[in-house]
Amino acid sequence: MTRIFQAFRTLEVGGVIANDFPTLRVDNYPYGGVKDSGFGREGVRYAMEEMSEPRMLVINLG
């Protein structure tokens, strides 16, 4: 476990999978590369952010 956490802290990668294989996919996992190997992240949260437009409403009730 120490080596796994050390690899996760040290490597500049989009993710580390230990004791499994990269075909594991859960839709709410953030997935994507870093640096020149990727652009952003994939997954439900990131798709919702990509397709949303943040807006703000301020109401002074005082």
C-alpha positions as CSV (number, residue, x, y, z in Angstrom):
1,M,0.0,0.0,0.0
2,T,2.9,2.4,0.7
3,R,4.2,2.0,-2.8
4,I,0.8,2.5,-4.3
5,F,0.3,5.7,-2.5
6,Q,3.8,6.8,-3.3
7,A,3.2,6.2,-7.0
8,F,-0.1,8.1,-6.8
9,R,1.6,11.1,-5.3
10,T,4.7,11.0,-7.5
11,L,3.4,10.1,-11.0
12,E,1.9,12.9,-13.1
13,V,-0.9,10.8,-14.7
14,G,-4.6,11.0,-14.9
15,G,-5.1,7.9,-12.6
16,V,-3.4,4.9,-11.0
17,I,-5.1,1.5,-10.9
18,A,-3.5,-1.0,-8.6
19,N,-4.3,-4.7,-8.6
20,D,-6.8,-4.4,-11.4
21,F,-6.9,-3.6,-15.2
22,P,-7.7,-0.4,-17.1
23,T,-10.9,-1.7,-18.6
24,L,-12.5,-1.1,-15.2
25,R,-15.0,1.7,-15.7
26,V,-17.5,3.3,-13.4
27,D,-19.3,6.3,-14.9
28,N,-18.8,8.5,-11.9
29,Y,-15.0,8.0,-11.9
30,P,-13.2,11.1,-13.3
31,Y,-11.2,9.8,-16.3
32,G,-8.7,11.5,-18.5
33,G,-5.0,12.2,-19.1
34,V,-2.7,15.0,-18.1
35,K,-0.3,17.3,-20.0
36,D,-0.3,16.5,-23.7
37,S,-2.1,13.1,-23.2
38,G,-5.5,14.6,-22.5
39,F,-7.8,17.5,-22.4
40,G,-10.0,17.8,-19.4
41,R,-11.9,14.9,-17.7
42,E,-14.7,12.6,-18.6
43,G,-17.4,11.3,-16.3
44,V,-20.9,12.2,-15.3
45,R,-19.9,15.3,-13.2
46,Y,-17.6,16.6,-15.9
47,A,-20.2,16.1,-18.7
48,M,-22.8,17.9,-16.7
49,E,-20.4,20.8,-16.1
50,E,-19.5,20.9,-19.8
51,M,-23.2,21.1,-20.8
52,S,-24.2,23.6,-18.2
53,E,-23.9,27.4,-18.1
54,P,-23.3,28.7,-14.6
55,R,-25.6,31.6,-13.7
56,M,-26.2,33.7,-10.6
57,L,-29.3,35.3,-9.1
58,V,-29.0,37.8,-6.2
59,I,-32.1,39.0,-4.4
60,N,-31.9,41.5,-1.5
61,L,-34.9,40.8,0.7
62,G,-33.9,43.4,3.2
